[in-house]
């Protein structure tokens, strides 16, 4: 059975690119455009991994992870922060917020499957 990955990204081109790469690599992939949708779908799917953009409309990634970590049903999900922020201290800030990893954009399409495999196995 394929592992489930939820992509939370407001940029449709990025969401489609990530989805296509991960589908090609054998994952079951769903995608949504904002944190509110992410919380709803994460509760329904209980994915093996969530790739969560930080800056999004409706609800950002920081608010969404707070809700997911506060819910016993989703508190143990692996959630990786995706962000175009690459400032000093950002990774520590995201890890302190409850993310399991951090990936800055632009994302290497060649590296993405290896990174995902590592997070799933880690």
N, C-alpha and C positions, 0 to 999 in steps of 0.2 A: 504494500500500500504506500503510495507516494506521500511524502511529508508535505504538510500544508503550510504555506507562507502567505501572510497578509501584507500587501504593500499599501502603505498610507502615504499618498503623495498627491498634492494638488495640481501639479503640472502633468497634464495628461500624456504628453510625449514621454516624459521620464517614466511615468507609471507603465505605459505600454512597453517601453524598452526593457525595463526591469522584468516585467511579466514575461515577455518573449524570451529573454535570456534564461529565466528560471524554468519556464515551461520546457524549453529545449533541453535543459539539464534534468528533466524528469520530476520536477516538483509540481504539486497541485497549488495553483496560485489564484488568489482573489485580490482585488484592488478597490480602494475607496479614495475619495478626494479630501476628506477632512477628519479631524479627530472625533467628532460626534459619531460619524458613520463607523469609524474604526472601533470605538467602544462597543457599539451595537453588534457589529459583525464578529469582533473578537469573542464576545460572550456566546454567540451562536456557534461559531466554528471551532473555538479553542485551538487556534493554529499552533504549529510547532515553533514558528518564528514570526515576528512582526518587524517589518522595516518601516520605521515611523519618521516622517518628515517633521521638522520642528516648527517651521513657519507655515501655517495654513489658515485659510478662512474658517469661520464658524467656531472651531475649537482647535487650538494649536497642540503640538505634540507634548508639551510640558503638562498641560491640563489633562490631556487624554491619559498620559501615563499615571498621573496621580489617581485618576479614577480607576484605572485597571489594577494598579498596585493595592488600592484600598478595597477591592472586591475579592473575597476569598476564592471565587471561581476562576479569576484571571490573574491573581497575584503572582503566580509562578510562571507565567508565560515569558519566553525570551523575547526581549524587545530591544532593537538596535536603533539608535538615533541616526537619522539622515539629515545632514544640514550643510548649507553653503557657508555657515559660520566656521571659520578655521582660525579663530583668535586664541591666543594663549589663555589657558584656563577653561576653555569651553568644554573640553573632554571631561575634565574633573567635575564641572557643573552638571553635565548630563549624567555622569555616573552617580553623582550624589542624589540626583532626582529619581534614580531607580532604573536607568537604562542598563542593559547588559553589555553594551558595546557602542561604538561611535564610528561613523563613516562620513567623511566629508565629501561633498560634491565639488567638482564632477567626479563621478564614480567610474572607475575603470571597468569596462564591460568584460574584459578578459579576467580580471581578478574577482568579480562579483560571485561567480559560482564557487570559487575556492573559499572565499570569506564566509559565504552562507554555510557551506559544508562544515567549516571550522566552528562556527557558532552553534550549529545543530549538534555537533559531536561534543562540544565543550561543556 
